[in-house]
Amino acid sequence: MINKVFIDINCDVGEGIGNESALFPHISSCNIACGGHAGDVSTMSEIVQLAKKFGINVGAHPSYPDRDNFGRTSMKIEKNVLKASIRKQIKALEIVLSKAEMQMHHIKAHGALYNDIAGDLELSTIYLESIRAYKDDVLVYLPYGSVVEKEARKQGYKVSREAFGDRNYNEDLSLVSRRSSYAMIEEPIKVLDHVLSMVINNEVYTLNGIQRPIWADTYCIHGDTATALQILTYLSDELPKKHIFLKK
């Protein structure tokens, strides 16, 4: 008997691309920008309704409060200011979800904040304090093996380990910087190989061709990747051939 594997595929959305209605048939969860790097009440409301239509789990996607740099630049910011910003962003989405009679499924940091908490214990602690109100009811999407994953587990958060289907990895499992031309994986067949290695073998090939162990519960394809729709359509066609299906 062939065992079926069910995985979560998530996308960062509400960031001004406007392709959500095309992406949503191919994913099972989404991370909605909620004002820090992109997004406002109007975009959040529109995408929440789309998520409801397609049966997609909705998560908040807070970032450094830095719309000018799309949240992709590290910031030196006073911790109480950062905590207040993160809480405000998540609350904004929570209000929209409440009006749509939906529940928040998860929280996933965006961009530089996501990368920074992966390796900085002090910042990880600040981030976890920011989302403590959701600790008992909401998953936290965090990079596998990161400082913040370990701290979140220590504090009793519900962690969903995340890996990236359209990003290259360094040997320490950090993501290759977007400043590099090798940061992204945009060819659908290469993304499929990348994902299959992680799902089936719990291994990822780094940019230098080194195999590293990795375990993930959710796999991200960025909504603003140039070939996002082609990637997700291809995965939808090919993954079931390997007995891998979306977790709905």
C-alpha positions in Angstrom: 0.0 0.0 0.0 1.4 3.4 -1.0 1.4 6.0 1.8 0.1 9.4 0.9 2.0 12.4 2.3 0.1 15.7 3.0 2.0 19.0 3.1 1.1 22.6 3.7 2.2 25.0 0.9 2.0 28.7 1.9 2.3 32.0 0.0 3.1 35.5 1.2 0.3 37.6 -0.2 -1.4 41.0 0.0 1.9 42.7 -1.1 0.6 44.5 -4.2 1.0 41.8 -6.8 -2.7 41.1 -7.2 -2.3 37.4 -8.2 -4.0 35.8 -5.2 -7.0 34.5 -7.0 -4.8 32.6 -9.4 -2.5 31.3 -6.7 -5.0 30.2 -4.1 -6.3 27.0 -5.9 -2.7 25.6 -5.5 -1.9 26.4 -1.8 -3.3 25.6 1.6 -2.3 28.6 3.7 -1.4 32.2 3.1 0.4 34.9 5.0 -1.2 38.3 4.6 0.8 41.5 4.8 -0.9 43.6 7.5 0.6 47.1 7.2 4.2 46.9 8.2 5.8 46.4 4.8 2.7 46.4 2.6 -1.1 46.0 2.9 -4.0 47.9 4.4 -7.5 47.2 5.6 -8.8 47.1 2.0 -6.3 44.6 0.7 -6.5 42.4 3.9 -10.3 42.3 3.5 -10.2 41.4 -0.1 -7.7 38.6 0.4 -9.4 37.2 3.5 -12.6 36.9 1.4 -10.6 35.0 -1.3 -9.1 32.8 1.3 -12.6 32.0 2.7 -13.8 31.2 -0.8 -10.9 28.8 -1.5 -10.7 27.3 2.0 -7.2 28.7 2.6 -5.8 29.0 6.2 -5.0 32.6 6.9 -2.0 33.9 8.8 -0.6 37.3 9.8 2.6 38.4 8.1 4.1 41.2 10.3 7.4 42.9 9.5 9.6 45.7 10.6 7.6 48.9 10.1 9.4 49.8 6.9 7.2 50.2 3.8 9.9 52.1 2.0 12.2 49.1 1.9 9.4 46.5 1.7 10.5 45.2 5.1 13.6 43.7 3.6 16.1 45.8 5.5 17.2 45.1 9.0 16.3 47.9 11.4 17.7 49.1 14.7 14.5 49.9 16.6 13.6 50.2 20.2 12.1 47.0 21.5 8.9 48.4 22.8 8.3 50.3 19.5 8.9 47.0 17.6 6.6 45.0 19.9 3.9 47.7 19.5 4.2 47.6 15.7 4.0 43.9 15.5 1.0 43.7 17.8 -0.8 46.5 15.8 -0.2 44.7 12.5 -1.6 41.4 13.8 -4.5 43.0 15.5 -5.4 44.8 12.2 -5.7 41.4 10.5 -7.5 39.9 13.4 -10.3 42.5 13.2 -10.7 41.8 9.5 -10.9 38.1 10.1 -13.4 38.6 12.9 -15.7 40.4 10.5 -15.4 37.6 8.0 -16.1 35.1 10.7 -12.7 33.4 10.3 -10.0 32.4 12.7 -6.3 33.3 12.5 -4.4 30.1 11.8 -0.8 31.2 12.1 1.7 34.0 12.3 4.8 34.3 10.1 7.3 37.2 10.2 8.3 38.8 7.0 11.6 39.6 5.3 14.4 41.0 7.3 12.5 40.4 10.6 12.1 36.7 9.7 15.8 36.4 8.9 17.0 38.4 11.9 15.0 36.4 14.5 16.4 33.2 13.0 19.8 33.9 14.5 19.4 36.5 17.2 18.2 35.3 20.6 17.4 38.8 22.0 15.3 39.7 19.0 13.7 36.3 19.0 12.6 36.9 22.6 11.2 40.3 21.7 9.3 38.8 18.7 7.8 36.0 20.9 6.8 38.5 23.5 5.0 40.5 20.8 2.8 37.5 19.8 2.4 36.0 23.3 -1.4 36.7 23.2 -1.8 34.1 20.4 0.4 31.5 22.0 -2.3 29.0 22.9 -4.4 29.2 19.7 -2.2 30.1 16.7 0.7 28.3 15.0 4.0 30.2 14.5 5.8 29.5 11.2 9.5 29.5 11.9 12.6 28.4 10.1 13.8 24.9 10.9 16.8 24.7 13.3 16.8 28.4 14.0 17.4 30.2 17.3 13.8 31.4 17.3 12.4 27.9 16.7 14.3 26.6 19.7 13.3 29.5 21.9 9.6 29.2 20.8 9.6 25.5 21.7 11.2 26.2 25.0 8.4 28.7 25.8 5.7 26.3 24.7 4.6 27.9 21.4 2.9 25.8 18.7 5.6 25.7 16.0 5.3 24.9 12.4 8.7 24.5 10.8 9.1 26.2 7.5 11.2 25.6 4.4 11.4 27.5 1.1 10.7 25.9 -2.2 11.8 28.9 -4.3 14.9 30.0 -2.3 18.5 28.7 -2.2 20.1 27.9 1.2 23.5 28.5 2.6 25.3 25.7 4.5 24.0 27.0 7.9 20.5 26.8 6.5 20.1 30.5 6.3 18.6 31.8 3.1 20.9 33.1 0.3 20.7 36.9 0.4 18.3 38.5 -2.1 21.2 40.7 -3.1 22.6 37.6 -4.8 21.5 36.6 -8.2 21.4 33.0 -6.9 18.8 33.8 -4.1 15.8 32.7 -6.0 14.8 29.4 -7.7 12.4 30.4 -10.5 12.4 27.3 -12.8 9.4 25.1 -11.8 11.3 21.8 -12.4 14.1 23.0 -10.1 11.6 24.0 -7.4 10.0 20.6 -7.7 13.4 18.8 -7.2 14.1 21.2 -4.2 10.8 20.4 -2.5 10.9 16.7 -3.2 14.3 16.4 -1.6 13.0 18.1 1.5 9.7 16.3 1.7 10.9 12.8 0.9 14.5 12.7 2.1 14.5 15.5 4.8 17.5 17.0 3.0 18.2 20.2 1.1 21.0 20.9 -1.3 22.7 24.1 -0.4 23.9 26.6 -3.1 27.3 24.9 -2.9 25.8 21.5 -3.5 26.1 20.3 0.1 23.3 18.1 1.5 22.0 19.3 4.8 19.2 17.7 6.9 16.0 19.7 7.2 12.5 19.0 8.5 9.5 21.1 7.6 5.8 21.2 8.2 5.1 24.0 5.7 6.7 25.0 2.4 6.7 28.6 1.1 6.5 29.8 -2.5 6.7 33.6 -2.5 3.7 35.2 -4.1 6.0 37.9 -5.7 8.4 35.4 -7.3 8.2 36.1 -11.0 7.2 32.6 -11.9 5.0 31.9 -8.8 2.0 30.8 -10.7 3.9 28.6 -13.1 5.7 27.0 -10.1 2.5 26.3 -8.1 0.7 25.0 -11.2 3.6 22.6 -11.9 3.7 21.5 -8.3 0.0 20.8 -8.3 0.4 18.6 -11.4 3.6 16.8 -10.3 3.5 16.3 -6.6 0.5 14.0 -6.6 2.5 11.7 -9.0 4.8 11.2 -6.0 1.8 10.7 -3.7 2.2 14.1 -2.1 -0.9 16.2 -1.7 -2.0 19.5 -0.2 -3.1 19.4 3.4 -6.6 21.1 3.3 
